[in-house]
Amino acid sequence: MTETDRPPDDPDFRQSQPTPQPVTVAEVEELLGQHREWLESKAQAELQNANLYRANLSQANLQGSSLQRSRLREATLEGAHLIGANLQEADLRHAVLVRADLRDADLLEARLSNADLSTAFCKGANFFMADLSSANCTETNLQEANLRLAQVQDAKLAGAEFRGGLLHAADFLDALGLTMRQATEGEVDGRTRWPTYLRDEIPTGA
């Protein structure tokens, strides 16, 4: 393997056991080149623990794929098809997910701080205990999504849709663009934490 075949180094990566197996640029390109075969055979990519740091996966079809604990920090997934994908504990910090289709995806405990999810379609997605702090969720569809115990501090939420979402104990402190209408669209409880500017408007437990 030449140096140009190696994925870029992640400055935040720390060695741990078991050590994730890196995926080379050539391997990523081969996976994307097999896009049609995945659709025809209905096969699903197995990319658990993969090193996809800064990978360009724009428009990739990863529907139903397993990306559990994968390193997708700063990756570009603009317009990617991630319907039903397993992204549990994935590192998606600073990732670009603009217009990505994340319907019914599992993002349990995923790290999405500073990610760009603007206009993404996340209906029915599981964000249980996920970190969405400082994420851009402008006009993101989060209908019927599970945001229980999610960290959404400082996130941009103008135009986001929460209808039917589960927002128990979610933390929206200092979130930007959140309106009273949005705040009451989902199912909340007394532990849901609101921005200061909404705190006096929302009845306790509502």
Helices and strands as residue ranges (DSSP letters): G 3-5, H 25-33, H 35-41, H 180-183, H 196-199
